[in-house]
Amino acid sequence: MVWEFSTAEEDWGETCFAETKAGNVKVGFMGSPGKDLAGFVEGAFTGETRATWSIDNAASYVSDGEQDDYFDWHSFYQFTDGRGEWP
């Protein structure tokens, strides 16, 4: 998989994106200073959903996702220890 990295100025400030795409499905992460890290999936879900995430063979995280009104993808937020850092 090839990961693309970018930054953009969003309504809440500068935001970094890391994303990859396979077919019609895009998976990635976004983060901004002072905000929680978010995962996102586009093209795979409808309605509310739950996904298990595992990054680099680390601990898995079960996260509830819902359609994001701003980006129109499914956003997932339960990855951090409350300080915006990976445990």
N, CA, C and O atoms as a CHARMM CRD file, in Angstrom:
* protein
*
  348
    1    1 MET  N      0.82700  -1.18000   0.00000 PROA 1      0.00000
    2    1 MET  CA     0.00000   0.00000   0.00000 PROA 1      0.00000
    3    1 MET  C      0.86900   1.24000   0.00000 PROA 1      0.00000
    4    1 MET  O      1.91000   1.29400   0.65500 PROA 1      0.00000
    5    2 VAL  N      0.42900   2.21600  -0.73300 PROA 2      0.00000
    6    2 VAL  CA     1.10900   3.50000  -0.77300 PROA 2      0.00000
    7    2 VAL  C      0.31400   4.48500   0.07600 PROA 2      0.00000
    8    2 VAL  O     -0.89200   4.65100  -0.10900 PROA 2      0.00000
    9    3 TRP  N      1.00200   5.13100   1.00300 PROA 3      0.00000
   10    3 TRP  CA     0.37600   6.13500   1.85700 PROA 3      0.00000
   11    3 TRP  C      0.70800   7.51500   1.32200 PROA 3      0.00000
   12    3 TRP  O      1.84500   7.79100   0.93800 PROA 3      0.00000
   13    4 GLU  N     -0.29300   8.37500   1.30200 PROA 4      0.00000
   14    4 GLU  CA    -0.10300   9.76800   0.91100 PROA 4      0.00000
   15    4 GLU  C     -0.23300  10.64100   2.15200 PROA 4      0.00000
   16    4 GLU  O     -1.09700  10.40900   2.99900 PROA 4      0.00000
   17    5 PHE  N      0.62400  11.63800   2.25200 PROA 5      0.00000
   18    5 PHE  CA     0.62700  12.54600   3.39200 PROA 5      0.00000
   19    5 PHE  C      0.40500  13.96000   2.88300 PROA 5      0.00000
   20    5 PHE  O      0.99600  14.37100   1.88500 PROA 5      0.00000
   21    6 SER  N     -0.45600  14.70600   3.58200 PROA 6      0.00000
   22    6 SER  CA    -0.75600  16.07800   3.16400 PROA 6      0.00000
   23    6 SER  C     -1.18500  16.90400   4.36600 PROA 6      0.00000
   24    6 SER  O     -1.46000  16.37200   5.44100 PROA 6      0.00000
   25    7 THR  N     -1.23600  18.21100   4.16200 PROA 7      0.00000
   26    7 THR  CA    -1.77100  19.12200   5.17500 PROA 7      0.00000
   27    7 THR  C     -2.79100  20.03500   4.49900 PROA 7      0.00000
   28    7 THR  O     -2.72100  20.28600   3.29500 PROA 7      0.00000
   29    8 ALA  N     -3.73000  20.52000   5.28600 PROA 8      0.00000
   30    8 ALA  CA    -4.74600  21.44100   4.77800 PROA 8      0.00000
   31    8 ALA  C     -5.22800  22.32000   5.91900 PROA 8      0.00000
   32    8 ALA  O     -5.21300  21.91300   7.08100 PROA 8      0.00000
   33    9 GLU  N     -5.64900  23.50800   5.58200 PROA 9      0.00000
   34    9 GLU  CA    -6.25000  24.40900   6.56000 PROA 9      0.00000
   35    9 GLU  C     -7.74400  24.11500   6.59800 PROA 9      0.00000
   36    9 GLU  O     -8.45900  24.37900   5.63100 PROA 9      0.00000
   37   10 GLU  N     -8.21400  23.56900   7.71700 PROA 10     0.00000
   38   10 GLU  CA    -9.63500  23.25200   7.88100 PROA 10     0.00000
   39   10 GLU  C    -10.26300  24.29300   8.80600 PROA 10     0.00000
   40   10 GLU  O     -9.56700  25.18500   9.29000 PROA 10     0.00000
   41   11 ASP  N    -11.56100  24.19100   9.05400 PROA 11     0.00000
   42   11 ASP  CA   -12.26600  25.16300   9.89600 PROA 11     0.00000
   43   11 ASP  C    -11.63500  25.31100  11.28100 PROA 11     0.00000
   44   11 ASP  O    -11.69800  26.39700  11.85800 PROA 11     0.00000
   45   12 TRP  N    -11.03500  24.26800  11.82800 PROA 12     0.00000
   46   12 TRP  CA   -10.46600  24.27300  13.17300 PROA 12     0.00000
   47   12 TRP  C     -8.95700  24.51000  13.16800 PROA 12     0.00000
   48   12 TRP  O     -8.35300  24.56700  14.23900 PROA 12     0.00000
   49   13 GLY  N     -8.33000  24.65200  12.00000 PROA 13     0.00000
   50   13 GLY  CA    -6.89800  24.92200  11.92100 PROA 13     0.00000
   51   13 GLY  C     -6.16100  23.94800  11.03000 PROA 13     0.00000
   52   13 GLY  O     -6.76300  23.12900  10.33500 PROA 13     0.00000
   53   14 GLU  N     -4.83900  24.05400  11.06500 PROA 14     0.00000
   54   14 GLU  CA    -3.97500  23.20700  10.24300 PROA 14     0.00000
   55   14 GLU  C     -4.18500  21.73900  10.60500 PROA 14     0.00000
   56   14 GLU  O     -4.18700  21.37600  11.78200 PROA 14     0.00000
   57   15 THR  N     -4.36100  20.90400   9.59200 PROA 15     0.00000
   58   15 THR  CA    -4.65200  19.48700   9.80300 PROA 15     0.00000
   59   15 THR  C     -3.74800  18.64100   8.91600 PROA 15     0.00000
   60   15 THR  O     -3.58200  18.93000   7.73100 PROA 15     0.00000
   61   16 CYS  N     -3.16400  17.59500   9.49500 PROA 16     0.00000
   62   16 CYS  CA    -2.32000  16.65400   8.75700 PROA 16     0.00000
   63   16 CYS  C     -3.13300  15.40900   8.43900 PROA 16     0.00000
   64   16 CYS  O     -3.91000  14.93300   9.26700 PROA 16     0.00000
   65   17 PHE  N     -2.94900  14.88800   7.23600 PROA 17     0.00000
   66   17 PHE  CA    -3.64500  13.69400   6.78300 PROA 17     0.00000
   67   17 PHE  C     -2.64100  12.64400   6.33300 PROA 17     0.00000
   68   17 PHE  O     -1.62500  12.97100   5.72100 PROA 17     0.00000
   69   18 ALA  N     -2.92700  11.37900   6.63900 PROA 18     0.00000
   70   18 ALA  CA    -2.20600  10.22400   6.10100 PROA 18     0.00000
   71   18 ALA  C     -3.28700   9.27700   5.60800 PROA 18     0.00000
   72   18 ALA  O     -4.15400   8.87100   6.38200 PROA 18     0.00000
   73   19 GLU  N     -3.24600   8.92100   4.33400 PROA 19     0.00000
   74   19 GLU  CA    -4.31300   8.08800   3.79000 PROA 19     0.00000
   75   19 GLU  C     -3.80400   7.16200   2.69400 PROA 19     0.00000
   76   19 GLU  O     -2.79000   7.42500   2.04700 PROA 19     0.00000
   77   20 THR  N     -4.53200   6.08300   2.51100 PROA 20     0.00000
   78   20 THR  CA    -4.24700   5.13200   1.45400 PROA 20     0.00000
   79   20 THR  C     -5.57100   4.68600   0.86000 PROA 20     0.00000
   80   20 THR  O     -6.61600   4.77600   1.50400 PROA 20     0.00000
   81   21 LYS  N     -5.51700   4.20900  -0.36600 PROA 21     0.00000
   82   21 LYS  CA    -6.74800   3.82900  -1.05700 PROA 21     0.00000
   83   21 LYS  C     -6.53600   2.50300  -1.77300 PROA 21     0.00000
   84   21 LYS  O     -5.49400   2.26700  -2.38600 PROA 21     0.00000
   85   22 ALA  N     -7.55200   1.63800  -1.68100 PROA 22     0.00000
   86   22 ALA  CA    -7.56400   0.36100  -2.40500 PROA 22     0.00000
   87   22 ALA  C     -8.93800   0.24700  -3.05800 PROA 22     0.00000
   88   22 ALA  O     -9.94600   0.10300  -2.36700 PROA 22     0.00000
   89   23 GLY  N     -8.97800   0.31100  -4.37400 PROA 23     0.00000
   90   23 GLY  CA   -10.26300   0.29700  -5.06400 PROA 23     0.00000
   91   23 GLY  C    -11.05600   1.52900  -4.70700 PROA 23     0.00000
   92   23 GLY  O    -10.55900   2.64800  -4.84100 PROA 23     0.00000
   93   24 ASN  N    -12.29400   1.34200  -4.25000 PROA 24     0.00000
   94   24 ASN  CA   -13.16100   2.46400  -3.86700 PROA 24     0.00000
   95   24 ASN  C    -13.09200   2.79900  -2.39000 PROA 24     0.00000
   96   24 ASN  O    -13.83900   3.65900  -1.92300 PROA 24     0.00000
   97   25 VAL  N    -12.21100   2.14000  -1.63900 PROA 25     0.00000
   98   25 VAL  CA   -12.14500   2.34500  -0.18700 PROA 25     0.00000
   99   25 VAL  C    -10.88700   3.12700   0.18200 PROA 25     0.00000
  100   25 VAL  O     -9.77400   2.74900  -0.18400 PROA 25     0.00000
  101   26 LYS  N    -11.08400   4.22300   0.91400 PROA 26     0.00000
  102   26 LYS  CA    -9.98300   5.03500   1.42100 PROA 26     0.00000
  103   26 LYS  C     -9.95300   4.89900   2.93300 PROA 26     0.00000
  104   26 LYS  O    -10.99300   4.96500   3.58800 PROA 26     0.00000
  105   27 VAL  N     -8.75600   4.70800   3.49300 PROA 27     0.00000
  106   27 VAL  CA    -8.55800   4.59100   4.93900 PROA 27     0.00000
  107   27 VAL  C     -7.44600   5.55300   5.32700 PROA 27     0.00000
  108   27 VAL  O     -6.44800   5.67600   4.61600 PROA 27     0.00000
  109   28 GLY  N     -7.61400   6.22700   6.44000 PROA 28     0.00000
  110   28 GLY  CA    -6.56000   7.13200   6.85400 PROA 28     0.00000
  111   28 GLY  C     -6.72800   7.66400   8.25600 PROA 28     0.00000
  112   28 GLY  O     -7.59700   7.23600   9.01600 PROA 28     0.00000
  113   29 PHE  N     -5.86200   8.61500   8.57400 PROA 29     0.00000
  114   29 PHE  CA    -5.85200   9.27000   9.87200 PROA 29     0.00000
  115   29 PHE  C     -5.66200  10.75900   9.64600 PROA 29     0.00000
  116   29 PHE  O     -5.05200  11.18500   8.66500 PROA 29     0.00000
  117   30 MET  N     -6.20000  11.54800  10.58100 PROA 30     0.00000
  118   30 MET  CA    -5.97000  12.98700  10.53600 PROA 30     0.00000
  119   30 MET  C     -5.75000  13.48800  11.95000 PROA 30     0.00000
  120   30 MET  O     -6.30300  12.95600  12.91300 PROA 30     0.00000
  121   31 GLY  N     -4.93400  14.52100  12.05400 PROA 31     0.00000
  122   31 GLY  CA    -4.64900  15.09600  13.35300 PROA 31     0.00000
  123   31 GLY  C     -4.36400  16.58000  13.24200 PROA 31     0.00000
  124   31 GLY  O     -3.85700  17.05600  12.22600 PROA 31     0.00000
  125   32 SER  N     -4.69400  17.30000  14.29500 PROA 32     0.00000
  126   32 SER  CA    -4.45000  18.73800  14.39900 PROA 32     0.00000
  127   32 SER  C     -3.95900  19.03000  15.80700 PROA 32     0.00000
  128   32 SER  O     -4.35200  18.34400  16.75100 PROA 32     0.00000
  129   33 PRO  N     -3.10000  20.04400  15.96800 PROA 33     0.00000
  130   33 PRO  CA    -2.65400  20.40400  17.31500 PROA 33     0.00000
  131   33 PRO  C     -3.84400  20.67500  18.23300 PROA 33     0.00000
  132   33 PRO  O     -4.75700  21.42800  17.89200 PROA 33     0.00000
  133   34 GLY  N     -3.81000  20.04600  19.39600 PROA 34     0.00000
  134   34 GLY  CA    -4.86300  20.24200  20.38900 PROA 34     0.00000
  135   34 GLY  C     -6.12300  19.43100  20.16100 PROA 34     0.00000
  136   34 GLY  O     -7.06900  19.54400  20.94000 PROA 34     0.00000
  137   35 LYS  N     -6.16400  18.62500  19.12800 PROA 35     0.00000
  138   35 LYS  CA    -7.34000  17.80500  18.81300 PROA 35     0.00000
  139   35 LYS  C     -6.96700  16.33000  18.89900 PROA 35     0.00000
  140   35 LYS  O     -5.80200  15.96700  18.73700 PROA 35     0.00000
  141   36 ASP  N     -7.96600  15.47900  19.15600 PROA 36     0.00000
  142   36 ASP  CA    -7.72200  14.03900  19.17200 PROA 36     0.00000
  143   36 ASP  C     -7.44300  13.53500  17.76500 PROA 36     0.00000
  144   36 ASP  O     -7.98100  14.05500  16.78800 PROA 36     0.00000
  145   37 LEU  N     -6.60400  12.52700  17.67700 PROA 37     0.00000
  146   37 LEU  CA    -6.34600  11.84100  16.42000 PROA 37     0.00000
  147   37 LEU  C     -7.63300  11.16000  15.96500 PROA 37     0.00000
  148   37 LEU  O     -8.35500  10.59100  16.78300 PROA 37     0.00000
  149   38 ALA  N     -7.92300  11.21300  14.68300 PROA 38     0.00000
  150   38 ALA  CA    -9.12300  10.57000  14.14600 PROA 38     0.00000
  151   38 ALA  C     -8.73700   9.64400  13.01500 PROA 38     0.00000
  152   38 ALA  O     -7.86400   9.95700  12.20500 PROA 38     0.00000
  153   39 GLY  N     -9.39900   8.49900  12.96700 PROA 39     0.00000
  154   39 GLY  CA    -9.29100   7.60800  11.82300 PROA 39     0.00000
  155   39 GLY  C    -10.49500   7.84700  10.93400 PROA 39     0.00000
  156   39 GLY  O    -11.53400   8.31900  11.39700 PROA 39     0.00000
  157   40 PHE  N    -10.35800   7.52600   9.66600 PROA 40     0.00000
  158   40 PHE  CA   -11.50800   7.67600   8.78200 PROA 40     0.00000
  159   40 PHE  C    -11.51200   6.58900   7.71400 PROA 40     0.00000
  160   40 PHE  O    -10.46800   6.08600   7.30000 PROA 40     0.00000
  161   41 VAL  N    -12.71500   6.24800   7.28900 PROA 41     0.00000
  162   41 VAL  CA   -12.91500   5.26500   6.22500 PROA 41     0.00000
  163   41 VAL  C    -13.97400   5.82100   5.28000 PROA 41     0.00000
  164   41 VAL  O    -15.02800   6.28800   5.71200 PROA 41     0.00000
  165   42 GLU  N    -13.68100   5.76500   4.00300 PROA 42     0.00000
  166   42 GLU  CA   -14.62400   6.22500   2.98800 PROA 42     0.00000
  167   42 GLU  C    -14.89300   5.07200   2.02100 PROA 42     0.00000
  168   42 GLU  O    -13.96400   4.41400   1.55100 PROA 42     0.00000
  169   43 GLY  N    -16.16800   4.83800   1.73000 PROA 43     0.00000
  170   43 GLY  CA   -16.53900   3.84500   0.72500 PROA 43     0.00000
  171   43 GLY  C    -16.78900   2.44300   1.23600 PROA 43     0.00000
  172   43 GLY  O    -16.89500   1.51300   0.43600 PROA 43     0.00000
  173   44 ALA  N    -16.88700   2.26000   2.55800 PROA 44     0.00000
  174   44 ALA  CA   -17.06000   0.90400   3.08400 PROA 44     0.00000
  175   44 ALA  C    -18.28300   0.74200   3.97500 PROA 44     0.00000
  176   44 ALA  O    -18.77200  -0.37800   4.12800 PROA 44     0.00000
  177   45 PHE  N    -18.79500   1.81500   4.56500 PROA 45     0.00000
  178   45 PHE  CA   -19.85400   1.69900   5.55900 PROA 45     0.00000
  179   45 PHE  C    -21.04500   2.59000   5.21900 PROA 45     0.00000
  180   45 PHE  O    -20.93200   3.55800   4.46800 PROA 45     0.00000
  181   46 THR  N    -22.17900   2.23200   5.79400 PROA 46     0.00000
  182   46 THR  CA   -23.34200   3.11300   5.80900 PROA 46     0.00000
  183   46 THR  C    -23.86400   3.13300   7.23700 PROA 46     0.00000
  184   46 THR  O    -23.83000   2.11100   7.92200 PROA 46     0.00000
  185   47 GLY  N    -24.34700   4.28200   7.69400 PROA 47     0.00000
  186   47 GLY  CA   -24.87100   4.39000   9.05200 PROA 47     0.00000
  187   47 GLY  C    -23.79200   4.26400  10.09900 PROA 47     0.00000
  188   47 GLY  O    -22.60300   4.38400   9.80200 PROA 47     0.00000
  189   48 GLU  N    -24.21700   4.01900  11.33800 PROA 48     0.00000
  190   48 GLU  CA   -23.26400   3.83800  12.43500 PROA 48     0.00000
  191   48 GLU  C    -22.60700   2.47400  12.29800 PROA 48     0.00000
  192   48 GLU  O    -23.23200   1.51900  11.83700 PROA 48     0.00000
  193   49 THR  N    -21.34600   2.38700  12.69700 PROA 49     0.00000
  194   49 THR  CA   -20.61600   1.13400  12.55800 PROA 49     0.00000
  195   49 THR  C    -19.56700   1.01200  13.64900 PROA 49     0.00000
  196   49 THR  O    -19.32500   1.96400  14.39100 PROA 49     0.00000
  197   50 ARG  N    -18.95600  -0.12900  13.74600 PROA 50     0.00000
  198   50 ARG  CA   -17.86700  -0.36900  14.69000 PROA 50     0.00000
  199   50 ARG  C    -16.74400  -1.06200  13.91900 PROA 50     0.00000
  200   50 ARG  O    -16.99400  -1.96100  13.11500 PROA 50     0.00000
  201   51 ALA  N    -15.52500  -0.64300  14.16700 PROA 51     0.00000
  202   51 ALA  CA   -14.37400  -1.21900  13.47300 PROA 51     0.00000
  203   51 ALA  C    -13.26400  -1.50300  14.47300 PROA 51     0.00000
  204   51 ALA  O    -13.14200  -0.81800  15.48900 PROA 51     0.00000
  205   52 THR  N    -12.46600  -2.50500  14.18300 PROA 52     0.00000
  206   52 THR  CA   -11.28300  -2.81400  14.96800 PROA 52     0.00000
  207   52 THR  C    -10.06600  -2.36400  14.16900 PROA 52     0.00000
  208   52 THR  O     -9.87600  -2.76800  13.02200 PROA 52     0.00000
  209   53 TRP  N     -9.24900  -1.52400  14.78900 PROA 53     0.00000
  210   53 TRP  CA    -8.07300  -0.95900  14.13600 PROA 53     0.00000
  211   53 TRP  C     -6.81900  -1.53400  14.77800 PROA 53     0.00000
  212   53 TRP  O     -6.74200  -1.64400  16.00200 PROA 53     0.00000
  213   54 SER  N     -5.84500  -1.89700  13.97000 PROA 54     0.00000
  214   54 SER  CA    -4.54700  -2.33900  14.45400 PROA 54     0.00000
  215   54 SER  C     -3.48700  -1.68700  13.58000 PROA 54     0.00000
  216   54 SER  O     -3.51300  -1.82800  12.35700 PROA 54     0.00000
  217   55 ILE  N     -2.56300  -0.98200  14.19700 PROA 55     0.00000
  218   55 ILE  CA    -1.53100  -0.25700  13.47200 PROA 55     0.00000
  219   55 ILE  C     -0.17100  -0.82100  13.86300 PROA 55     0.00000
  220   55 ILE  O      0.16200  -0.88700  15.04600 PROA 55     0.00000
  221   56 ASP  N      0.61200  -1.22600  12.87000 PROA 56     0.00000
  222   56 ASP  CA     1.96100  -1.74900  13.08400 PROA 56     0.00000
  223   56 ASP  C      2.01500  -2.84600  14.14000 PROA 56     0.00000
  224   56 ASP  O      2.91800  -2.85200  14.97600 PROA 56     0.00000
  225   57 ASN  N      1.07900  -3.75600  14.11400 PROA 57     0.00000
  226   57 ASN  CA     1.03500  -4.89100  15.03400 PROA 57     0.00000
  227   57 ASN  C      0.93700  -4.47000  16.49700 PROA 57     0.00000
  228   57 ASN  O      1.25100  -5.25900  17.38800 PROA 57     0.00000
  229   58 ALA  N      0.51000  -3.25000  16.75300 PROA 58     0.00000
  230   58 ALA  CA     0.31600  -2.77700  18.12100 PROA 58     0.00000
  231   58 ALA  C     -1.04600  -3.25800  18.61900 PROA 58     0.00000
  232   58 ALA  O     -1.74800  -4.00000  17.93100 PROA 58     0.00000
  233   59 ALA  N     -1.40000  -2.82800  19.80700 PROA 59     0.00000
  234   59 ALA  CA    -2.69000  -3.20000  20.37600 PROA 59     0.00000
  235   59 ALA  C     -3.81700  -2.77300  19.44800 PROA 59     0.00000
  236   59 ALA  O     -3.72500  -1.74000  18.78500 PROA 59     0.00000
  237   60 SER  N     -4.87100  -3.56200  19.40200 PROA 60     0.00000
  238   60 SER  CA    -6.03200  -3.24000  18.58200 PROA 60     0.00000
  239   60 SER  C     -6.97100  -2.31000  19.34800 PROA 60     0.00000
  240   60 SER  O     -7.07000  -2.38200  20.57300 PROA 60     0.00000
  241   61 TYR  N     -7.65100  -1.44400  18.61700 PROA 61     0.00000
  242   61 TYR  CA    -8.61700  -0.52100  19.18800 PROA 61     0.00000
  243   61 TYR  C     -9.96200  -0.74100  18.52200 PROA 61     0.00000
  244   61 TYR  O    -10.06300  -0.74000  17.29500 PROA 61     0.00000
  245   62 VAL  N    -10.99000  -0.92800  19.32800 PROA 62     0.00000
  246   62 VAL  CA   -12.34400  -1.01800  18.80700 PROA 62     0.00000
  247   62 VAL  C    -12.93000   0.38300  18.91500 PROA 62     0.00000
  248   62 VAL  O    -12.91400   0.99100  19.98500 PROA 62     0.00000
  249   63 SER  N    -13.44200   0.88800  17.80500 PROA 63     0.00000
  250   63 SER  CA   -13.91700   2.26200  17.76300 PROA 63     0.00000
  251   63 SER  C    -15.24700   2.33100  17.02800 PROA 63     0.00000
  252   63 SER  O    -15.43000   1.71000  15.98100 PROA 63     0.00000
  253   64 ASP  N    -16.17100   3.09900  17.59500 PROA 64     0.00000
  254   64 ASP  CA   -17.45500   3.33000  16.93300 PROA 64     0.00000
  255   64 ASP  C    -17.28100   4.44500  15.92100 PROA 64     0.00000
  256   64 ASP  O    -16.60500   5.43800  16.18800 PROA 64     0.00000
  257   65 GLY  N    -17.89800   4.27600  14.75200 PROA 65     0.00000
  258   65 GLY  CA   -17.79300   5.28600  13.71100 PROA 65     0.00000
  259   65 GLY  C    -19.15500   5.74700  13.25000 PROA 65     0.00000
  260   65 GLY  O    -20.14500   5.02000  13.33900 PROA 65     0.00000
  261   66 GLU  N    -19.18500   6.96900  12.75600 PROA 66     0.00000
  262   66 GLU  CA   -20.41800   7.51200  12.22100 PROA 66     0.00000
  263   66 GLU  C    -20.09400   8.41500  11.04500 PROA 66     0.00000
  264   66 GLU  O    -18.97300   8.90200  10.90200 PROA 66     0.00000
  265   67 GLN  N    -21.09300   8.62600  10.21200 PROA 67     0.00000
  266   67 GLN  CA   -20.92800   9.49000   9.04000 PROA 67     0.00000
  267   67 GLN  C    -20.53600  10.88800   9.48600 PROA 67     0.00000
  268   67 GLN  O    -21.20600  11.48000  10.33200 PROA 67     0.00000
  269   68 ASP  N    -19.46600  11.41800   8.93000 PROA 68     0.00000
  270   68 ASP  CA   -18.97900  12.74600   9.26200 PROA 68     0.00000
  271   68 ASP  C    -19.65400  13.77200   8.35800 PROA 68     0.00000
  272   68 ASP  O    -19.55600  13.67600   7.13500 PROA 68     0.00000
  273   69 ASP  N    -20.33600  14.74900   8.94600 PROA 69     0.00000
  274   69 ASP  CA   -21.03900  15.76100   8.16400 PROA 69     0.00000
  275   69 ASP  C    -20.08600  16.69700   7.41600 PROA 69     0.00000
  276   69 ASP  O    -20.45300  17.26200   6.38600 PROA 69     0.00000
  277   70 TYR  N    -18.88800  16.85800   7.92200 PROA 70     0.00000
  278   70 TYR  CA   -17.92600  17.78800   7.31900 PROA 70     0.00000
  279   70 TYR  C    -17.22200  17.15400   6.11700 PROA 70     0.00000
  280   70 TYR  O    -17.14200  17.76500   5.05100 PROA 70     0.00000
  281   71 PHE  N    -16.70500  15.91700   6.29000 PROA 71     0.00000
  282   71 PHE  CA   -15.94000  15.25800   5.23300 PROA 71     0.00000
  283   71 PHE  C    -16.75200  14.24800   4.42300 PROA 71     0.00000
  284   71 PHE  O    -16.35000  13.88700   3.31700 PROA 71     0.00000
  285   72 ASP  N    -17.87800  13.79000   4.95000 PROA 72     0.00000
  286   72 ASP  CA   -18.72800  12.79800   4.29000 PROA 72     0.00000
  287   72 ASP  C    -18.11500  11.39600   4.28800 PROA 72     0.00000
  288   72 ASP  O    -18.48300  10.57300   3.44900 PROA 72     0.00000
  289   73 TRP  N    -17.20200  11.11000   5.19400 PROA 73     0.00000
  290   73 TRP  CA   -16.69100   9.76200   5.38200 PROA 73     0.00000
  291   73 TRP  C    -17.06400   9.32000   6.78500 PROA 73     0.00000
  292   73 TRP  O    -17.68000  10.09000   7.52200 PROA 73     0.00000
  293   74 HSD  N    -16.71400   8.11800   7.17100 PROA 74     0.00000
  294   74 HSD  CA   -16.95000   7.65300   8.53700 PROA 74     0.00000
  295   74 HSD  C    -15.73800   8.01100   9.38600 PROA 74     0.00000
  296   74 HSD  O    -14.60800   7.67200   9.03400 PROA 74     0.00000
  297   75 SER  N    -15.96800   8.68800  10.49400 PROA 75     0.00000
  298   75 SER  CA   -14.90300   9.10100  11.40300 PROA 75     0.00000
  299   75 SER  C    -14.90900   8.23000  12.65100 PROA 75     0.00000
  300   75 SER  O    -15.96200   7.82200  13.14200 PROA 75     0.00000
  301   76 PHE  N    -13.71100   7.95600  13.14800 PROA 76     0.00000
  302   76 PHE  CA   -13.49300   7.13200  14.33800 PROA 76     0.00000
  303   76 PHE  C    -12.53000   7.88100  15.24400 PROA 76     0.00000
  304   76 PHE  O    -11.49000   8.35200  14.78400 PROA 76     0.00000
  305   77 TYR  N    -12.86900   8.00000  16.55400 PROA 77     0.00000
  306   77 TYR  CA   -12.07400   8.84900  17.44300 PROA 77     0.00000
  307   77 TYR  C    -11.48700   8.16600  18.67000 PROA 77     0.00000
  308   77 TYR  O    -10.75900   8.82400  19.41400 PROA 77     0.00000
  309   78 GLN  N    -11.74600   6.93000  18.92200 PROA 78     0.00000
  310   78 GLN  CA   -11.34600   6.32000  20.19600 PROA 78     0.00000
  311   78 GLN  C     -9.97800   5.65000  20.12600 PROA 78     0.00000
  312   78 GLN  O     -9.85600   4.45700  20.40200 PROA 78     0.00000
  313   79 PHE  N     -8.94500   6.41600  19.75500 PROA 79     0.00000
  314   79 PHE  CA    -7.59600   5.86100  19.60200 PROA 79     0.00000
  315   79 PHE  C     -6.60100   6.34600  20.63600 PROA 79     0.00000
  316   79 PHE  O     -5.55400   5.72200  20.80900 PROA 79     0.00000
  317   80 THR  N     -6.88500   7.43000  21.32800 PROA 80     0.00000
  318   80 THR  CA    -5.86000   8.06100  22.14600 PROA 80     0.00000
  319   80 THR  C     -6.12600   7.89100  23.63100 PROA 80     0.00000
  320   80 THR  O     -7.16700   7.37900  24.04400 PROA 80     0.00000
  321   81 ASP  N     -5.16100   8.33400  24.41800 PROA 81     0.00000
  322   81 ASP  CA    -5.24200   8.20100  25.87400 PROA 81     0.00000
  323   81 ASP  C     -5.89700   9.41000  26.53400 PROA 81     0.00000
  324   81 ASP  O     -5.80000   9.56800  27.75100 PROA 81     0.00000
  325   82 GLY  N     -6.56400  10.26900  25.75700 PROA 82     0.00000
  326   82 GLY  CA    -7.20600  11.45700  26.30700 PROA 82     0.00000
  327   82 GLY  C     -6.34700  12.69800  26.21200 PROA 82     0.00000
  328   82 GLY  O     -6.85800  13.80800  26.36200 PROA 82     0.00000
  329   83 ARG  N     -5.04000  12.54000  25.96400 PROA 83     0.00000
  330   83 ARG  CA    -4.14800  13.67600  25.79100 PROA 83     0.00000
  331   83 ARG  C     -3.81100  13.87400  24.31100 PROA 83     0.00000
  332   83 ARG  O     -2.96000  14.69100  23.96100 PROA 83     0.00000
  333   84 GLY  N     -4.49600  13.10600  23.44100 PROA 84     0.00000
  334   84 GLY  CA    -4.19900  13.19900  22.01300 PROA 84     0.00000
  335   84 GLY  C     -2.97300  12.39800  21.61700 PROA 84     0.00000
  336   84 GLY  O     -2.42900  12.58400  20.52900 PROA 84     0.00000
  337   85 GLU  N     -2.53000  11.49600  22.50700 PROA 85     0.00000
  338   85 GLU  CA    -1.33300  10.69200  22.23000 PROA 85     0.00000
  339   85 GLU  C     -1.69500   9.22400  22.18100 PROA 85     0.00000
  340   85 GLU  O     -2.59800   8.77000  22.88200 PROA 85     0.00000
  341   86 TRP  N     -0.99200   8.49700  21.35900 PROA 86     0.00000
  342   86 TRP  CA    -1.18200   7.04600  21.32700 PROA 86     0.00000
  343   86 TRP  C     -0.71200   6.45700  22.63600 PROA 86     0.00000
  344   86 TRP  O      0.33000   6.85400  23.15800 PROA 86     0.00000
  345   87 PRO  N     -1.46900   5.51200  23.17500 PROA 87     0.00000
  346   87 PRO  CA    -1.03200   4.88000  24.43100 PROA 87     0.00000
  347   87 PRO  C      0.25600   4.10600  24.25000 PROA 87     0.00000
  348   87 PRO  O      0.76100   3.51500  25.20400 PROA 87     0.00000
